[in-house]
Amino acid sequence: MLRYGLYLQLVNLMGASLVETISDASSATHVIAGGEKGFRRTSMMMIGLCSTSNILHVDWLWACFQAGKILPCTHHLLLKDRPSERKYSYSMRQTLRNGQLRRKEGGLLYGWNVYICKGVAGRKSPSEKDWNLLIDAAGGTMMTHSEVPLTQVEDPTHVLVITSDPPLPSQITDVDASRLSYEGAGRFTTTWLFDCILHQKLSGIKRGLGR
């Protein structure tokens, strides 16, 4: 597998720039996700899935370097990572198709307000900062605890309340989350949301609500 230093050299020689921080992840036009360890469902990767359909094997980077130019992505898409597809129960080919459709609509979470329950961030899930970046990359709006009860949301049924998986007792009895649910919000786990991002499809929810 190529070392980080060589990645950086190859990218620079191609006249491109390497996205090195999660704050800039949504600006990526190409995502290198394949290597010896295969696909990993990190915050950076999930933001990448929301931002581009150019999810590529590392071979593309080397082929571009050898050709001396940026090559088309078609033959280097990460479509044969069978271990990861079995592990996460998804098809990258279908995810990339879904992703193109979602971005045309404004993003997977376009029109949705997302409330992350207390105790979720950092508990086998992204940090609070990363959650904000991820929800934004998916086209959604992150709700703060100060926005409960709902005052600026036109359609309360277009709110997603996210708990840990399994939900912590404190999240089940969370007054703000309960209030949102009472007003029509749906309650889901982090696993559900990660799966939706990986498939680029909201499962169990009818698209177009509140539009």
Backbone hydrogen bonds in HBPLUS format (Angstrom, degrees):
<---DONOR---> <-ACCEPTOR-->    atom                        ^
c    i                          cat <-CA-CA->   ^        H-A-AA   ^      H-
h    n   atom  resd res      DA  || num        DHA   H-A  angle D-A-AA Bond
n    s   type  num  typ     dist DA aas  dist angle  dist       angle   num
A0006-LEU N   A0003-ARG O   3.03 MM   3  5.37 121.8  2.38 104.9 118.9     1
A0007-TYR N   A0003-ARG O   2.99 MM   4  6.36 155.3  2.05 153.3 161.2     2
A0008-LEU N   A0004-TYR O   2.96 MM   4  6.27 163.9  1.99 157.5 160.4     3
A0009-GLN N   A0005-GLY O   3.03 MM   4  6.29 154.5  2.10 141.9 148.8     4
A0010-LEU N   A0006-LEU O   2.88 MM   4  6.07 166.3  1.90 155.3 158.3     5
A0011-VAL N   A0007-TYR O   2.93 MM   4  6.17 166.1  1.95 158.1 161.8     6
A0012-ASN N   A0008-LEU O   2.98 MM   4  6.13 162.5  2.01 148.5 153.4     7
A0013-LEU N   A0009-GLN O   2.91 MM   4  6.07 159.0  1.95 151.0 156.9     8
A0014-MET N   A0010-LEU O   3.04 MM   4  6.22 136.2  2.24 141.3 152.5     9
A0014-MET N   A0011-VAL O   3.20 MM   3  5.16 130.0  2.47  93.0 106.2    10
A0016-ALA N   A0011-VAL O   3.05 MM   5  5.39 154.4  2.12 165.5 157.4    11
A0015-GLY N   A0012-ASN O   2.98 MM   3  5.12 155.2  2.04 103.9 111.9    12
A0024-ASP N   A0021-THR O   3.08 MM   3  5.64 150.9  2.16 112.4 119.9    13
A0025-ALA N   A0022-ILE O   3.15 MM   3  4.82 159.3  2.19  98.0 104.4    14
A0027-SER N   A0024-ASP O   2.99 MM   3  5.64 160.0  2.03 120.7 127.2    15
A0028-ALA N   A0025-ALA O   3.13 MM   3  5.60 167.2  2.15 116.0 119.9    16
A0031-VAL N   A0054-ASN O   2.87 MM  23  6.15 170.2  1.88 170.6 169.2    17
A0056-LEU N   A0031-VAL O   2.69 MM  25  5.89 168.2  1.71 170.2 174.2    18
A0033-ALA N   A0056-LEU O   2.81 MM  23  5.89 163.7  1.84 164.8 169.6    19
A0058-VAL N   A0034-GLY O   3.37 MM  24  5.51 145.5  2.50 114.7 122.4    20
A0038-GLY N   A0035-GLY O   3.17 MM   3  5.05 150.0  2.26  98.1 107.2    21
A0042-THR N   A0040-ARG O   2.92 MM   2  5.70 133.2  2.14 106.9  92.7    22
A0046-MET N   A0042-THR O   2.94 MM   4  6.21 160.6  1.98 152.4 157.2    23
A0047-ILE N   A0043-SER O   2.99 MM   4  6.19 155.3  2.05 149.1 155.6    24
A0048-GLY N   A0044-MET O   2.93 MM   4  6.16 150.6  2.02 141.7 150.5    25
A0049-LEU N   A0045-MET O   2.91 MM   4  6.27 151.2  1.99 150.3 157.4    26
A0050-CYS N   A0046-MET O   3.21 MM   4  6.45 141.2  2.37 136.8 146.3    27
A0050-CYS N   A0047-ILE O   3.11 MM   3  5.12 125.7  2.42  94.8 109.0    28
A0051-SER N   A0047-ILE O   3.10 MM   4  6.25 123.3  2.43 138.0 153.1    29
A0051-SER N   A0048-GLY O   3.02 MM   3  4.99 139.9  2.18  97.8 109.8    30
A0052-THR N   A0048-GLY O   3.02 MM   4  6.06 151.1  2.11 164.1 165.2    31
A0078-LEU N   A0055-ILE O   2.88 MM  23  5.94 159.5  1.93 149.2 147.2    32
A0057-HIS N   A0076-HIS O   2.95 MM  19  5.81 162.8  1.98 172.1 177.7    33
A0060-TRP N   A0057-HIS O   3.02 MM   3  5.95 158.3  2.07 126.9 130.9    34
A0061-LEU N   A0058-VAL O   3.06 MM   3  5.48 126.5  2.36 108.4 120.2    35
A0063-ALA N   A0059-ASP O   2.89 MM   4  6.08 157.6  1.94 151.7 158.4    36
A0064-CYS N   A0060-TRP O   2.93 MM   4  6.12 155.0  1.99 149.7 155.8    37
A0065-PHE N   A0061-LEU O   3.13 MM   4  6.36 155.2  2.19 142.3 148.9    38
A0066-GLN N   A0062-TRP O   3.00 MM   4  6.29 158.7  2.05 149.2 154.5    39
A0067-ALA N   A0063-ALA O   2.96 MM   4  6.13 148.0  2.06 143.5 152.4    40
A0068-GLY N   A0064-CYS O   2.81 MM   4  5.87 126.7  2.10 140.9 155.0    41
A0069-LYS N   A0064-CYS O   3.21 MM   5  5.39 142.8  2.35 145.4 149.4    42
A0068-GLY N   A0065-PHE O   3.26 MM   3  5.05 135.2  2.47  90.5 102.8    43
A0076-HIS N   A0073-CYS O   2.86 MM   3  5.38 164.9  1.88 127.6 132.3    44
A0079-LEU N   A0077-LEU O   2.82 MM   2  5.62 126.4  2.11 113.6  97.0    45
A0085-GLU N   A0081-ASP O   3.05 MM   4  6.29 157.8  2.10 153.4 160.4    46
A0086-ARG N   A0082-ARG O   2.88 MM   4  6.07 155.1  1.94 156.3 162.0    47
A0087-LYS N   A0083-PRO O   2.91 MM   4  6.08 155.7  1.97 142.1 149.7    48
A0088-TYR N   A0084-SER O   2.91 MM   4  6.03 162.9  1.93 152.6 155.4    49
A0089-SER N   A0085-GLU O   2.80 MM   4  5.37 113.9  2.24 129.2 143.2    50
A0090-TYR N   A0085-GLU O   3.18 MM   5  5.17 150.3  2.27 131.8 140.8    51
A0095-THR N   A0091-SER O   2.88 MM   4  6.14 156.0  1.93 152.8 160.9    52
A0096-LEU N   A0092-MET O   2.89 MM   4  6.08 160.8  1.93 156.4 158.8    53
A0097-ARG N   A0093-ARG O   3.23 MM   4  6.49 151.6  2.31 139.6 147.2    54
A0098-ASN N   A0094-GLN O   2.83 MM   4  6.07 165.9  1.85 154.1 158.0    55
A0099-GLY N   A0095-THR O   2.77 MM   4  5.92 154.8  1.83 148.0 155.8    56
A0100-GLN N   A0096-LEU O   3.18 MM   4  6.36 151.2  2.26 140.5 145.9    57
A0101-LEU N   A0097-ARG O   3.34 MM   4  6.70 158.1  2.39 147.5 152.5    58
A0102-ARG N   A0098-ASN O   2.85 MM   4  6.16 159.9  1.89 155.3 161.6    59
A0103-ARG N   A0099-GLY O   2.98 MM   4  6.15 163.8  2.01 151.9 155.0    60
A0104-LYS N   A0100-GLN O   3.26 MM   4  6.46 146.8  2.38 139.1 147.4    61
A0105-GLU N   A0101-LEU O   3.18 MM   4  6.49 134.5  2.40 139.7 151.9    62
A0105-GLU N   A0102-ARG O   2.95 MM   3  5.05 130.2  2.21  97.5 111.7    63
A0107-GLY N   A0102-ARG O   2.65 MM   5  4.73 149.8  1.74 145.5 134.9    64
A0106-GLY N   A0103-ARG O   3.15 MM   3  4.90 151.1  2.24  93.5 102.3    65
A0110-TYR N   A0107-GLY O   3.13 MM   3  5.01 168.3  2.14 110.3 110.7    66
A0109-LEU N   A0138-ALA O   2.70 MM  29  5.31 160.1  1.74 145.7 150.1    67
A0112-TRP N   A0109-LEU O   2.93 MM   3  5.32 159.9  1.97 138.2 137.9    68
A0141-THR N   A0112-TRP O   2.98 MM  29  6.31 154.9  2.04 157.2 164.3    69
A0113-ASN N   A0158-HIS O   3.10 MM  45  6.45 163.6  2.12 151.9 157.0    70
A0160-LEU N   A0113-ASN O   2.80 MM  47  6.23 160.4  1.84 163.0 169.9    71
A0114-VAL N   A0141-THR O   2.76 MM  27  6.03 163.4  1.79 158.7 163.0    72
A0143-MET N   A0114-VAL O   2.76 MM  29  5.61 175.8  1.76 150.1 148.7    73
A0115-TYR N   A0160-LEU O   2.80 MM  45  6.04 172.6  1.80 163.7 165.7    74
A0162-ILE N   A0115-TYR O   2.84 MM  47  6.11 169.5  1.85 164.0 166.4    75
A0117-CYS N   A0162-ILE O   2.97 MM  45  5.94 172.1  1.98 161.9 164.4    76
A0120-VAL N   A0117-CYS O   3.27 MM   3  5.88 155.3  2.34 136.7 136.0    77
A0123-ARG N   A0120-VAL O   3.06 MM   3  5.52 164.4  2.08 133.5 136.1    78
A0122-GLY N   A0126-PRO O   2.86 MM   4  5.39 149.0  1.95 123.9 126.9    79
A0131-TRP N   A0127-SER O   2.84 MM   4  6.12 153.9  1.91 154.0 161.6    80
A0132-ASN N   A0128-GLU O   3.13 MM   4  6.40 159.0  2.18 146.9 151.4    81
A0133-LEU N   A0129-LYS O   3.12 MM   4  6.47 157.8  2.17 148.5 154.3    82
A0134-LEU N   A0130-ASP O   2.82 MM   4  6.00 157.3  1.87 151.3 157.8    83
A0135-ILE N   A0131-TRP O   2.90 MM   4  6.03 173.9  1.90 159.2 160.4    84
A0136-ASP N   A0132-ASN O   3.05 MM   4  6.10 157.5  2.10 142.5 149.2    85
A0137-ALA N   A0133-LEU O   2.91 MM   4  6.06 155.2  1.97 143.5 150.4    86
A0138-ALA N   A0134-LEU O   3.05 MM   4  6.27 141.6  2.21 143.4 153.5    87
A0140-GLY N   A0135-ILE O   2.88 MM   5  5.22 146.9  1.99 165.6 155.1    88
A0139-GLY N   A0136-ASP O   2.97 MM   3  5.09 158.4  2.01 106.0 111.9    89
A0147-GLU N   A0144-THR O   3.01 MM   3  5.52 161.5  2.05 113.9 119.9    90
A0148-VAL N   A0145-HIS O   3.34 MM   3  5.70 163.6  2.37 112.7 113.9    91
A0158-HIS N   A0155-ASP O   2.88 MM   3  5.50 161.7  1.91 121.2 126.5    92
A0186-GLY N   A0159-VAL O   3.00 MM  27  6.38 154.2  2.07 171.3 164.4    93
A0161-VAL N   A0186-GLY O   2.75 MM  25  5.96 173.4  1.75 169.8 171.3    94
A0188-PHE N   A0161-VAL O   2.74 MM  27  6.04 167.7  1.76 169.9 173.0    95
A0163-THR N   A0188-PHE O   2.83 MM  25  6.24 154.8  1.89 151.4 159.8    96
A0190-THR N   A0163-THR O   2.90 MM  27  6.10 124.8  2.21 158.1 170.6    97
A0171-GLN N   A0168-LEU O   2.84 MM   3  5.11 134.0  2.06 106.3 119.8    98
A0172-ILE N   A0168-LEU O   3.06 MM   4  6.45 147.6  2.17 154.1 164.1    99
A0173-THR N   A0169-PRO O   3.14 MM   4  6.42 149.9  2.24 146.4 153.7   100
A0178-SER N   A0174-ASP O   2.90 MM   4  6.05 161.7  1.94 154.5 160.3   101
A0179-ARG N   A0175-VAL O   2.91 MM   4  6.05 151.8  1.99 144.7 152.7   102
A0180-LEU N   A0176-ASP O   2.96 MM   4  6.25 155.3  2.03 149.6 155.9   103
A0181-SER N   A0177-ALA O   2.93 MM   4  6.19 160.1  1.97 149.6 155.1   104
A0182-TYR N   A0178-SER O   2.89 MM   4  6.09 153.7  1.96 145.8 153.1   105
A0183-GLU N   A0179-ARG O   3.07 MM   4  6.32 141.2  2.22 139.1 149.1   106
A0183-GLU N   A0180-LEU O   3.08 MM   3  5.09 123.0  2.42  93.2 107.8   107
A0185-ALA N   A0180-LEU O   2.94 MM   5  5.41 164.7  1.96 142.2 137.3   108
A0184-GLY N   A0181-SER O   3.04 MM   3  5.12 156.4  2.09 102.3 109.6   109
A0193-LEU N   A0189-THR O   3.17 MM   4  6.56 160.4  2.21 149.5 154.1   110
A0194-PHE N   A0190-THR O   2.85 MM   4  6.07 165.1  1.87 158.5 162.4   111
A0195-ASP N   A0191-THR O   2.98 MM   4  6.11 158.8  2.03 147.1 152.9   112
A0196-CYS N   A0192-TRP O   2.96 MM   4  6.23 151.8  2.04 146.2 154.3   113
A0197-ILE N   A0193-LEU O   2.97 MM   4  6.26 157.0  2.02 151.3 156.9   114
A0198-LEU N   A0194-PHE O   2.88 MM   4  6.11 157.6  1.93 148.5 155.2   115
A0199-HIS N   A0195-ASP O   2.91 MM   4  6.10 147.9  2.02 145.9 153.9   116
A0200-GLN N   A0196-CYS O   2.65 MM   4  5.51 117.5  2.03 134.4 152.5   117
A0201-LYS N   A0196-CYS O   2.99 MM   5  5.13 151.3  2.08 139.6 146.6   118
A0211-ARG N   A0208-GLY O   3.27 MM   3  5.63 152.5  2.35 136.1 130.8   119
